[in-house]
């Protein structure tokens, strides 16, 4: 599992060895993501072979104490 701030995630260099493992092995938790970048965060996670992804705009000591802004939107392409 990778837990990382959005700014660092954008610059993250994924190790080559991850290509030899199934995507289900990797879970990315990305916090402090501006709401307008949620789609970009999911796209990057997909390209980086994350089998599961959690994206939130929340930050601070506990970015998981509430749902992301707007909750989980059923019209999101990433929830299909």
PyMOL Python script that loads the backbone (N, CA, C, O; Angstrom):
from pymol import cmd

cmd.read_pdbstr("""\
ATOM      1  N   UNK A   1       0.850  -1.184   0.000  1.00  0.00           N
ATOM      2  CA  UNK A   1       0.000   0.000   0.000  1.00  0.00           C
ATOM      3  C   UNK A   1       0.886   1.235   0.000  1.00  0.00           C
ATOM      4  O   UNK A   1       1.880   1.310   0.722  1.00  0.00           O
ATOM      5  N   UNK A   2       0.511   2.180  -0.810  1.00  0.00           N
ATOM      6  CA  UNK A   2       1.206   3.462  -0.843  1.00  0.00           C
ATOM      7  C   UNK A   2       0.253   4.538  -0.338  1.00  0.00           C
ATOM      8  O   UNK A   2      -0.837   4.711  -0.883  1.00  0.00           O
ATOM      9  N   UNK A   3       0.658   5.255   0.694  1.00  0.00           N
ATOM     10  CA  UNK A   3      -0.124   6.390   1.199  1.00  0.00           C
ATOM     11  C   UNK A   3       0.716   7.621   0.945  1.00  0.00           C
ATOM     12  O   UNK A   3       1.832   7.744   1.450  1.00  0.00           O
ATOM     13  N   UNK A   4       0.163   8.544   0.143  1.00  0.00           N
ATOM     14  CA  UNK A   4       0.994   9.646  -0.312  1.00  0.00           C
ATOM     15  C   UNK A   4       0.155  10.893  -0.608  1.00  0.00           C
ATOM     16  O   UNK A   4      -0.999  10.802  -1.027  1.00  0.00           O
ATOM     17  N   UNK A   5       0.763  12.054  -0.381  1.00  0.00           N
ATOM     18  CA  UNK A   5       0.109  13.331  -0.725  1.00  0.00           C
ATOM     19  C   UNK A   5       0.074  13.487  -2.237  1.00  0.00           C
ATOM     20  O   UNK A   5       0.941  12.964  -2.938  1.00  0.00           O
ATOM     21  N   UNK A   6      -0.913  14.195  -2.737  1.00  0.00           N
ATOM     22  CA  UNK A   6      -1.104  14.387  -4.166  1.00  0.00           C
ATOM     23  C   UNK A   6       0.141  14.953  -4.855  1.00  0.00           C
ATOM     24  O   UNK A   6       0.566  14.428  -5.884  1.00  0.00           O
ATOM     25  N   UNK A   7       0.724  16.004  -4.308  1.00  0.00           N
ATOM     26  CA  UNK A   7       1.888  16.626  -4.949  1.00  0.00           C
ATOM     27  C   UNK A   7       3.032  15.633  -5.128  1.00  0.00           C
ATOM     28  O   UNK A   7       3.708  15.651  -6.156  1.00  0.00           O
ATOM     29  N   UNK A   8       3.252  14.785  -4.162  1.00  0.00           N
ATOM     30  CA  UNK A   8       4.307  13.771  -4.259  1.00  0.00           C
ATOM     31  C   UNK A   8       3.900  12.662  -5.230  1.00  0.00           C
ATOM     32  O   UNK A   8       4.741  12.128  -5.952  1.00  0.00           O
ATOM     33  N   UNK A   9       2.618  12.317  -5.247  1.00  0.00           N
ATOM     34  CA  UNK A   9       2.138  11.248  -6.132  1.00  0.00           C
ATOM     35  C   UNK A   9       2.329  11.605  -7.605  1.00  0.00           C
ATOM     36  O   UNK A   9       2.666  10.741  -8.415  1.00  0.00           O
ATOM     37  N   UNK A  10       2.119  12.854  -7.948  1.00  0.00           N
ATOM     38  CA  UNK A  10       2.280  13.298  -9.327  1.00  0.00           C
ATOM     39  C   UNK A  10       3.718  13.068  -9.799  1.00  0.00           C
ATOM     40  O   UNK A  10       3.944  12.718 -10.957  1.00  0.00           O
ATOM     41  N   UNK A  11       4.684  13.264  -8.907  1.00  0.00           N
ATOM     42  CA  UNK A  11       6.102  13.124  -9.258  1.00  0.00           C
ATOM     43  C   UNK A  11       6.653  11.718  -9.001  1.00  0.00           C
ATOM     44  O   UNK A  11       7.821  11.450  -9.287  1.00  0.00           O
ATOM     45  N   UNK A  12       5.843  10.845  -8.479  1.00  0.00           N
ATOM     46  CA  UNK A  12       6.293   9.509  -8.098  1.00  0.00           C
ATOM     47  C   UNK A  12       6.834   8.716  -9.286  1.00  0.00           C
ATOM     48  O   UNK A  12       6.188   8.625 -10.329  1.00  0.00           O
ATOM     49  N   UNK A  13       8.013   8.152  -9.117  1.00  0.00           N
ATOM     50  CA  UNK A  13       8.589   7.240 -10.112  1.00  0.00           C
ATOM     51  C   UNK A  13       8.304   5.816  -9.630  1.00  0.00           C
ATOM     52  O   UNK A  13       8.819   5.388  -8.597  1.00  0.00           O
ATOM     53  N   UNK A  14       7.496   5.103 -10.369  1.00  0.00           N
ATOM     54  CA  UNK A  14       7.107   3.751  -9.973  1.00  0.00           C
ATOM     55  C   UNK A  14       8.250   2.785 -10.287  1.00  0.00           C
ATOM     56  O   UNK A  14       8.760   2.785 -11.407  1.00  0.00           O
ATOM     57  N   UNK A  15       8.656   1.970  -9.326  1.00  0.00           N
ATOM     58  CA  UNK A  15       9.745   1.017  -9.563  1.00  0.00           C
ATOM     59  C   UNK A  15       9.385   0.018 -10.669  1.00  0.00           C
ATOM     60  O   UNK A  15       8.228  -0.383 -10.800  1.00  0.00           O
ATOM     61  N   UNK A  16      10.361  -0.369 -11.443  1.00  0.00           N
ATOM     62  CA  UNK A  16      10.134  -1.282 -12.569  1.00  0.00           C
ATOM     63  C   UNK A  16       9.612  -2.638 -12.120  1.00  0.00           C
ATOM     64  O   UNK A  16       8.837  -3.267 -12.841  1.00  0.00           O
ATOM     65  N   UNK A  17      10.024  -3.103 -10.938  1.00  0.00           N
ATOM     66  CA  UNK A  17       9.625  -4.433 -10.498  1.00  0.00           C
ATOM     67  C   UNK A  17       8.111  -4.555 -10.328  1.00  0.00           C
ATOM     68  O   UNK A  17       7.587  -5.669 -10.311  1.00  0.00           O
ATOM     69  N   UNK A  18       7.398  -3.430 -10.200  1.00  0.00           N
ATOM     70  CA  UNK A  18       5.944  -3.508 -10.029  1.00  0.00           C
ATOM     71  C   UNK A  18       5.256  -4.074 -11.273  1.00  0.00           C
ATOM     72  O   UNK A  18       4.141  -4.587 -11.181  1.00  0.00           O
ATOM     73  N   UNK A  19       5.898  -3.986 -12.414  1.00  0.00           N
ATOM     74  CA  UNK A  19       5.313  -4.507 -13.656  1.00  0.00           C
ATOM     75  C   UNK A  19       5.168  -6.026 -13.638  1.00  0.00           C
ATOM     76  O   UNK A  19       4.334  -6.585 -14.350  1.00  0.00           O
ATOM     77  N   UNK A  20       5.976  -6.681 -12.830  1.00  0.00           N
ATOM     78  CA  UNK A  20       5.943  -8.139 -12.798  1.00  0.00           C
ATOM     79  C   UNK A  20       4.950  -8.694 -11.773  1.00  0.00           C
ATOM     80  O   UNK A  20       4.825  -9.910 -11.625  1.00  0.00           O
ATOM     81  N   UNK A  21       4.253  -7.818 -11.075  1.00  0.00           N
ATOM     82  CA  UNK A  21       3.274  -8.242 -10.069  1.00  0.00           C
ATOM     83  C   UNK A  21       1.868  -7.915 -10.561  1.00  0.00           C
ATOM     84  O   UNK A  21       1.687  -6.968 -11.326  1.00  0.00           O
ATOM     85  N   UNK A  22       0.873  -8.687 -10.131  1.00  0.00           N
ATOM     86  CA  UNK A  22      -0.505  -8.371 -10.525  1.00  0.00           C
ATOM     87  C   UNK A  22      -0.962  -7.045  -9.900  1.00  0.00           C
ATOM     88  O   UNK A  22      -0.554  -6.694  -8.793  1.00  0.00           O
ATOM     89  N   UNK A  23      -1.807  -6.326 -10.624  1.00  0.00           N
ATOM     90  CA  UNK A  23      -2.314  -5.038 -10.126  1.00  0.00           C
ATOM     91  C   UNK A  23      -3.011  -5.201  -8.780  1.00  0.00           C
ATOM     92  O   UNK A  23      -2.983  -4.287  -7.956  1.00  0.00           O
ATOM     93  N   UNK A  24      -3.633  -6.351  -8.548  1.00  0.00           N
ATOM     94  CA  UNK A  24      -4.346  -6.576  -7.280  1.00  0.00           C
ATOM     95  C   UNK A  24      -3.414  -6.527  -6.069  1.00  0.00           C
ATOM     96  O   UNK A  24      -3.882  -6.485  -4.931  1.00  0.00           O
ATOM     97  N   UNK A  25      -2.133  -6.533  -6.299  1.00  0.00           N
ATOM     98  CA  UNK A  25      -1.138  -6.462  -5.232  1.00  0.00           C
ATOM     99  C   UNK A  25      -0.995  -5.045  -4.681  1.00  0.00           C
ATOM    100  O   UNK A  25      -0.509  -4.859  -3.565  1.00  0.00           O
ATOM    101  N   UNK A  26      -1.413  -4.053  -5.451  1.00  0.00           N
ATOM    102  CA  UNK A  26      -1.136  -2.657  -5.106  1.00  0.00           C
ATOM    103  C   UNK A  26      -2.398  -1.868  -4.774  1.00  0.00           C
ATOM    104  O   UNK A  26      -3.396  -1.915  -5.494  1.00  0.00           O
ATOM    105  N   UNK A  27      -2.322  -1.141  -3.655  1.00  0.00           N
ATOM    106  CA  UNK A  27      -3.414  -0.286  -3.183  1.00  0.00           C
ATOM    107  C   UNK A  27      -2.831   1.098  -2.967  1.00  0.00           C
ATOM    108  O   UNK A  27      -1.940   1.271  -2.135  1.00  0.00           O
ATOM    109  N   UNK A  28      -3.316   2.078  -3.697  1.00  0.00           N
ATOM    110  CA  UNK A  28      -2.816   3.440  -3.569  1.00  0.00           C
ATOM    111  C   UNK A  28      -3.826   4.295  -2.810  1.00  0.00           C
ATOM    112  O   UNK A  28      -5.014   4.312  -3.133  1.00  0.00           O
ATOM    113  N   UNK A  29      -3.337   4.995  -1.807  1.00  0.00           N
ATOM    114  CA  UNK A  29      -4.144   5.928  -1.018  1.00  0.00           C
ATOM    115  C   UNK A  29      -3.551   7.309  -1.264  1.00  0.00           C
ATOM    116  O   UNK A  29      -2.423   7.592  -0.861  1.00  0.00           O
ATOM    117  N   UNK A  30      -4.322   8.163  -1.928  1.00  0.00           N
ATOM    118  CA  UNK A  30      -3.824   9.487  -2.311  1.00  0.00           C
ATOM    119  C   UNK A  30      -4.677  10.535  -1.609  1.00  0.00           C
ATOM    120  O   UNK A  30      -5.889  10.597  -1.814  1.00  0.00           O
ATOM    121  N   UNK A  31      -4.040  11.358  -0.782  1.00  0.00           N
ATOM    122  CA  UNK A  31      -4.808  12.374  -0.048  1.00  0.00           C
ATOM    123  C   UNK A  31      -4.349  13.772  -0.441  1.00  0.00           C
ATOM    124  O   UNK A  31      -3.334  13.944  -1.117  1.00  0.00           O
ATOM    125  N   UNK A  32      -5.107  14.753  -0.008  1.00  0.00           N
ATOM    126  CA  UNK A  32      -4.856  16.165  -0.310  1.00  0.00           C
ATOM    127  C   UNK A  32      -4.947  16.447  -1.814  1.00  0.00           C
ATOM    128  O   UNK A  32      -4.218  17.289  -2.340  1.00  0.00           O
ATOM    129  N   UNK A  33      -5.841  15.741  -2.494  1.00  0.00           N
ATOM    130  CA  UNK A  33      -6.042  15.922  -3.935  1.00  0.00           C
ATOM    131  C   UNK A  33      -7.111  16.992  -4.146  1.00  0.00           C
ATOM    132  O   UNK A  33      -8.226  16.845  -3.645  1.00  0.00           O
ATOM    133  N   UNK A  34      -6.798  18.065  -4.875  1.00  0.00           N
ATOM    134  CA  UNK A  34      -7.848  19.046  -5.177  1.00  0.00           C
ATOM    135  C   UNK A  34      -8.980  18.351  -5.946  1.00  0.00           C
ATOM    136  O   UNK A  34      -8.732  17.523  -6.822  1.00  0.00           O
ATOM    137  N   UNK A  35     -10.190  18.692  -5.611  1.00  0.00           N
ATOM    138  CA  UNK A  35     -11.361  18.035  -6.212  1.00  0.00           C
ATOM    139  C   UNK A  35     -11.293  18.003  -7.741  1.00  0.00           C
ATOM    140  O   UNK A  35     -11.695  17.017  -8.357  1.00  0.00           O
ATOM    141  N   UNK A  36     -10.793  19.061  -8.346  1.00  0.00           N
ATOM    142  CA  UNK A  36     -10.722  19.117  -9.806  1.00  0.00           C
ATOM    143  C   UNK A  36      -9.681  18.157 -10.386  1.00  0.00           C
ATOM    144  O   UNK A  36      -9.632  17.961 -11.600  1.00  0.00           O
ATOM    145  N   UNK A  37      -8.854  17.562  -9.537  1.00  0.00           N
ATOM    146  CA  UNK A  37      -7.836  16.609  -9.996  1.00  0.00           C
ATOM    147  C   UNK A  37      -8.180  15.154  -9.697  1.00  0.00           C
ATOM    148  O   UNK A  37      -7.347  14.274  -9.916  1.00  0.00           O
ATOM    149  N   UNK A  38      -9.377  14.881  -9.206  1.00  0.00           N
ATOM    150  CA  UNK A  38      -9.741  13.502  -8.872  1.00  0.00           C
ATOM    151  C   UNK A  38      -9.608  12.574 -10.081  1.00  0.00           C
ATOM    152  O   UNK A  38      -9.032  11.493  -9.966  1.00  0.00           O
ATOM    153  N   UNK A  39     -10.132  12.984 -11.232  1.00  0.00           N
ATOM    154  CA  UNK A  39     -10.044  12.132 -12.421  1.00  0.00           C
ATOM    155  C   UNK A  39      -8.592  11.867 -12.806  1.00  0.00           C
ATOM    156  O   UNK A  39      -8.234  10.749 -13.178  1.00  0.00           O
ATOM    157  N   UNK A  40      -7.770  12.891 -12.715  1.00  0.00           N
ATOM    158  CA  UNK A  40      -6.350  12.731 -13.029  1.00  0.00           C
ATOM    159  C   UNK A  40      -5.685  11.755 -12.048  1.00  0.00           C
ATOM    160  O   UNK A  40      -4.853  10.940 -12.448  1.00  0.00           O
ATOM    161  N   UNK A  41      -6.052  11.840 -10.776  1.00  0.00           N
ATOM    162  CA  UNK A  41      -5.490  10.926  -9.778  1.00  0.00           C
ATOM    163  C   UNK A  41      -5.859   9.477 -10.092  1.00  0.00           C
ATOM    164  O   UNK A  41      -5.009   8.591 -10.010  1.00  0.00           O
ATOM    165  N   UNK A  42      -7.119   9.229 -10.452  1.00  0.00           N
ATOM    166  CA  UNK A  42      -7.533   7.867 -10.799  1.00  0.00           C
ATOM    167  C   UNK A  42      -6.828   7.384 -12.072  1.00  0.00           C
ATOM    168  O   UNK A  42      -6.443   6.218 -12.171  1.00  0.00           O
ATOM    169  N   UNK A  43      -6.665   8.271 -13.022  1.00  0.00           N
ATOM    170  CA  UNK A  43      -5.977   7.899 -14.255  1.00  0.00           C
ATOM    171  C   UNK A  43      -4.522   7.522 -13.974  1.00  0.00           C
ATOM    172  O   UNK A  43      -4.032   6.509 -14.472  1.00  0.00           O
ATOM    173  N   UNK A  44      -3.836   8.339 -13.175  1.00  0.00           N
ATOM    174  CA  UNK A  44      -2.448   8.022 -12.824  1.00  0.00           C
ATOM    175  C   UNK A  44      -2.352   6.695 -12.077  1.00  0.00           C
ATOM    176  O   UNK A  44      -1.462   5.890 -12.352  1.00  0.00           O
ATOM    177  N   UNK A  45      -3.253   6.466 -11.147  1.00  0.00           N
ATOM    178  CA  UNK A  45      -3.236   5.211 -10.391  1.00  0.00           C
ATOM    179  C   UNK A  45      -3.436   4.011 -11.306  1.00  0.00           C
ATOM    180  O   UNK A  45      -2.801   2.973 -11.123  1.00  0.00           O
ATOM    181  N   UNK A  46      -4.307   4.151 -12.279  1.00  0.00           N
ATOM    182  CA  UNK A  46      -4.535   3.074 -13.243  1.00  0.00           C
ATOM    183  C   UNK A  46      -3.279   2.820 -14.063  1.00  0.00           C
ATOM    184  O   UNK A  46      -2.887   1.672 -14.269  1.00  0.00           O
ATOM    185  N   UNK A  47      -2.665   3.869 -14.520  1.00  0.00           N
ATOM    186  CA  UNK A  47      -1.429   3.728 -15.303  1.00  0.00           C
ATOM    187  C   UNK A  47      -0.293   3.148 -14.467  1.00  0.00           C
ATOM    188  O   UNK A  47       0.627   2.530 -15.003  1.00  0.00           O
ATOM    189  N   UNK A  48      -0.362   3.350 -13.156  1.00  0.00           N
ATOM    190  CA  UNK A  48       0.687   2.841 -12.265  1.00  0.00           C
ATOM    191  C   UNK A  48       0.337   1.471 -11.689  1.00  0.00           C
ATOM    192  O   UNK A  48       0.949   1.016 -10.723  1.00  0.00           O
ATOM    193  N   UNK A  49      -0.653   0.826 -12.294  1.00  0.00           N
ATOM    194  CA  UNK A  49      -1.038  -0.540 -11.983  1.00  0.00           C
ATOM    195  C   UNK A  49      -1.573  -0.724 -10.551  1.00  0.00           C
ATOM    196  O   UNK A  49      -1.312  -1.745  -9.915  1.00  0.00           O
ATOM    197  N   UNK A  50      -2.305   0.247 -10.063  1.00  0.00           N
ATOM    198  CA  UNK A  50      -2.942   0.092  -8.757  1.00  0.00           C
ATOM    199  C   UNK A  50      -4.225  -0.710  -8.940  1.00  0.00           C
ATOM    200  O   UNK A  50      -5.082  -0.340  -9.744  1.00  0.00           O
ATOM    201  N   UNK A  51      -4.360  -1.792  -8.210  1.00  0.00           N
ATOM    202  CA  UNK A  51      -5.572  -2.598  -8.280  1.00  0.00           C
ATOM    203  C   UNK A  51      -6.723  -1.954  -7.533  1.00  0.00           C
ATOM    204  O   UNK A  51      -7.886  -2.152  -7.885  1.00  0.00           O
ATOM    205  N   UNK A  52      -6.404  -1.181  -6.500  1.00  0.00           N
ATOM    206  CA  UNK A  52      -7.398  -0.453  -5.705  1.00  0.00           C
ATOM    207  C   UNK A  52      -6.851   0.941  -5.429  1.00  0.00           C
ATOM    208  O   UNK A  52      -5.646   1.140  -5.276  1.00  0.00           O
ATOM    209  N   UNK A  53      -7.773   1.900  -5.368  1.00  0.00           N
ATOM    210  CA  UNK A  53      -7.364   3.291  -5.174  1.00  0.00           C
ATOM    211  C   UNK A  53      -8.358   3.984  -4.256  1.00  0.00           C
ATOM    212  O   UNK A  53      -9.565   3.776  -4.372  1.00  0.00           O
ATOM    213  N   UNK A  54      -7.853   4.809  -3.341  1.00  0.00           N
ATOM    214  CA  UNK A  54      -8.694   5.691  -2.542  1.00  0.00           C
ATOM    215  C   UNK A  54      -8.158   7.099  -2.738  1.00  0.00           C
ATOM    216  O   UNK A  54      -6.981   7.357  -2.483  1.00  0.00           O
ATOM    217  N   UNK A  55      -9.006   8.006  -3.187  1.00  0.00           N
ATOM    218  CA  UNK A  55      -8.619   9.394  -3.431  1.00  0.00           C
ATOM    219  C   UNK A  55      -9.489  10.290  -2.554  1.00  0.00           C
ATOM    220  O   UNK A  55     -10.709  10.133  -2.501  1.00  0.00           O
ATOM    221  N   UNK A  56      -8.842  11.231  -1.866  1.00  0.00           N
ATOM    222  CA  UNK A  56      -9.594  12.181  -1.050  1.00  0.00           C
ATOM    223  C   UNK A  56      -8.967  13.560  -1.129  1.00  0.00           C
ATOM    224  O   UNK A  56      -7.756  13.698  -1.299  1.00  0.00           O
ATOM    225  N   UNK A  57      -9.796  14.567  -1.005  1.00  0.00           N
ATOM    226  CA  UNK A  57      -9.316  15.939  -0.978  1.00  0.00           C
ATOM    227  C   UNK A  57      -8.881  16.333   0.421  1.00  0.00           C
ATOM    228  O   UNK A  57      -8.263  17.380   0.615  1.00  0.00           O
ATOM    229  N   UNK A  58      -9.198  15.510   1.378  1.00  0.00           N
ATOM    230  CA  UNK A  58      -8.896  15.819   2.770  1.00  0.00           C
ATOM    231  C   UNK A  58      -7.408  15.651   3.044  1.00  0.00           C
ATOM    232  O   UNK A  58      -6.727  14.881   2.366  1.00  0.00           O
ATOM    233  N   UNK A  59      -6.913  16.371   4.032  1.00  0.00           N
ATOM    234  CA  UNK A  59      -5.503  16.309   4.419  1.00  0.00           C
ATOM    235  C   UNK A  59      -5.393  16.359   5.931  1.00  0.00           C
ATOM    236  O   UNK A  59      -6.344  16.028   6.639  1.00  0.00           O
ATOM    237  N   UNK A  60      -4.253  16.766   6.420  1.00  0.00           N
ATOM    238  CA  UNK A  60      -4.052  16.885   7.851  1.00  0.00           C
ATOM    239  C   UNK A  60      -3.705  15.565   8.514  1.00  0.00           C
ATOM    240  O   UNK A  60      -3.285  14.614   7.854  1.00  0.00           O
ATOM    241  N   UNK A  61      -3.885  15.520   9.822  1.00  0.00           N
ATOM    242  CA  UNK A  61      -3.494  14.343  10.606  1.00  0.00           C
ATOM    243  C   UNK A  61      -4.317  13.115  10.250  1.00  0.00           C
ATOM    244  O   UNK A  61      -3.801  11.998  10.276  1.00  0.00           O
ATOM    245  N   UNK A  62      -5.597  13.307   9.917  1.00  0.00           N
ATOM    246  CA  UNK A  62      -6.457  12.171   9.580  1.00  0.00           C
ATOM    247  C   UNK A  62      -7.327  12.526   8.375  1.00  0.00           C
ATOM    248  O   UNK A  62      -8.455  12.991   8.543  1.00  0.00           O
ATOM    249  N   UNK A  63      -6.813  12.311   7.163  1.00  0.00           N
ATOM    250  CA  UNK A  63      -7.587  12.661   5.979  1.00  0.00           C
ATOM    251  C   UNK A  63      -8.725  11.684   5.679  1.00  0.00           C
ATOM    252  O   UNK A  63      -9.420  11.832   4.674  1.00  0.00           O
ATOM    253  N   UNK A  64      -8.915  10.695   6.541  1.00  0.00           N
ATOM    254  CA  UNK A  64      -9.911   9.643   6.293  1.00  0.00           C
ATOM    255  C   UNK A  64     -11.093   9.701   7.252  1.00  0.00           C
ATOM    256  O   UNK A  64     -11.901   8.773   7.292  1.00  0.00           O
ATOM    257  N   UNK A  65     -11.204  10.780   8.025  1.00  0.00           N
ATOM    258  CA  UNK A  65     -12.272  10.861   9.009  1.00  0.00           C
ATOM    259  C   UNK A  65     -13.622  11.244   8.398  1.00  0.00           C
ATOM    260  O   UNK A  65     -14.646  11.179   9.077  1.00  0.00           O
ATOM    261  N   UNK A  66     -13.632  11.641   7.130  1.00  0.00           N
ATOM    262  CA  UNK A  66     -14.863  11.961   6.409  1.00  0.00           C
ATOM    263  C   UNK A  66     -14.692  11.548   4.955  1.00  0.00           C
ATOM    264  O   UNK A  66     -13.574  11.348   4.481  1.00  0.00           O
ATOM    265  N   UNK A  67     -15.819  11.423   4.253  1.00  0.00           N
ATOM    266  CA  UNK A  67     -15.749  11.132   2.823  1.00  0.00           C
ATOM    267  C   UNK A  67     -15.150  12.323   2.073  1.00  0.00           C
ATOM    268  O   UNK A  67     -15.202  13.450   2.567  1.00  0.00           O
ATOM    269  N   UNK A  68     -14.591  12.090   0.902  1.00  0.00           N
ATOM    270  CA  UNK A  68     -14.098  13.203   0.088  1.00  0.00           C
ATOM    271  C   UNK A  68     -15.225  14.186  -0.222  1.00  0.00           C
ATOM    272  O   UNK A  68     -16.402  13.834  -0.152  1.00  0.00           O
ATOM    273  N   UNK A  69     -14.855  15.418  -0.564  1.00  0.00           N
ATOM    274  CA  UNK A  69     -15.847  16.431  -0.918  1.00  0.00           C
ATOM    275  C   UNK A  69     -16.781  15.890  -1.987  1.00  0.00           C
ATOM    276  O   UNK A  69     -16.325  15.352  -2.997  1.00  0.00           O
ATOM    277  N   UNK A  70     -18.054  16.025  -1.779  1.00  0.00           N
ATOM    278  CA  UNK A  70     -19.028  15.528  -2.740  1.00  0.00           C
ATOM    279  C   UNK A  70     -19.325  14.050  -2.584  1.00  0.00           C
ATOM    280  O   UNK A  70     -20.158  13.508  -3.311  1.00  0.00           O
ATOM    281  N   UNK A  71     -18.659  13.389  -1.651  1.00  0.00           N
ATOM    282  CA  UNK A  71     -18.883  11.952  -1.460  1.00  0.00           C
ATOM    283  C   UNK A  71     -18.488  11.166  -2.686  1.00  0.00           C
ATOM    284  O   UNK A  71     -17.640  11.607  -3.462  1.00  0.00           O
ATOM    285  N   UNK A  72     -19.076  10.038  -2.868  1.00  0.00           N
ATOM    286  CA  UNK A  72     -18.816   9.209  -4.041  1.00  0.00           C
ATOM    287  C   UNK A  72     -19.917   9.475  -5.051  1.00  0.00           C
ATOM    288  O   UNK A  72     -21.074   9.126  -4.818  1.00  0.00           O
ATOM    289  N   UNK A  73     -19.572  10.078  -6.148  1.00  0.00           N
ATOM    290  CA  UNK A  73     -20.546  10.471  -7.145  1.00  0.00           C
ATOM    291  C   UNK A  73     -20.855   9.300  -8.076  1.00  0.00           C
ATOM    292  O   UNK A  73     -19.947   8.802  -8.742  1.00  0.00           O
ATOM    293  N   UNK A  74     -22.106   8.845  -8.144  1.00  0.00           N
ATOM    294  CA  UNK A  74     -22.446   7.700  -8.988  1.00  0.00           C
ATOM    295  C   UNK A  74     -22.190   7.924 -10.471  1.00  0.00           C
ATOM    296  O   UNK A  74     -22.051   6.956 -11.218  1.00  0.00           O
ATOM    297  N   UNK A  75     -22.124   9.172 -10.915  1.00  0.00           N
ATOM    298  CA  UNK A  75     -21.883   9.422 -12.333  1.00  0.00           C
ATOM    299  C   UNK A  75     -20.395   9.361 -12.694  1.00  0.00           C
ATOM    300  O   UNK A  75     -20.044   9.464 -13.870  1.00  0.00           O
ATOM    301  N   UNK A  76     -19.530   9.196 -11.713  1.00  0.00           N
ATOM    302  CA  UNK A  76     -18.103   9.123 -11.987  1.00  0.00           C
ATOM    303  C   UNK A  76     -17.765   7.889 -12.835  1.00  0.00           C
ATOM    304  O   UNK A  76     -18.242   6.789 -12.556  1.00  0.00           O
ATOM    305  N   UNK A  77     -16.956   8.076 -13.852  1.00  0.00           N
ATOM    306  CA  UNK A  77     -16.525   6.966 -14.694  1.00  0.00           C
ATOM    307  C   UNK A  77     -15.723   5.944 -13.904  1.00  0.00           C
ATOM    308  O   UNK A  77     -15.664   4.775 -14.285  1.00  0.00           O
ATOM    309  N   UNK A  78     -15.111   6.366 -12.818  1.00  0.00           N
ATOM    310  CA  UNK A  78     -14.254   5.460 -12.040  1.00  0.00           C
ATOM    311  C   UNK A  78     -15.057   4.530 -11.143  1.00  0.00           C
ATOM    312  O   UNK A  78     -14.483   3.598 -10.579  1.00  0.00           O
ATOM    313  N   UNK A  79     -16.338   4.738 -10.990  1.00  0.00           N
ATOM    314  CA  UNK A  79     -17.158   3.871 -10.143  1.00  0.00           C
ATOM    315  C   UNK A  79     -17.945   2.864 -10.970  1.00  0.00           C
ATOM    316  O   UNK A  79     -18.818   2.178 -10.439  1.00  0.00           O
ATOM    317  N   UNK A  80     -17.655   2.768 -12.238  1.00  0.00           N
ATOM    318  CA  UNK A  80     -18.366   1.829 -13.109  1.00  0.00           C
ATOM    319  C   UNK A  80     -17.573   0.588 -13.317  1.00  0.00           C
ATOM    320  O   UNK A  80     -18.015  -0.317 -14.024  1.00  0.00           O
TER     321      UNK A  80
END
""", "prot")
cmd.dss("prot")
cmd.show_as("cartoon", "prot")
cmd.util.cbc("prot")
cmd.orient("prot")
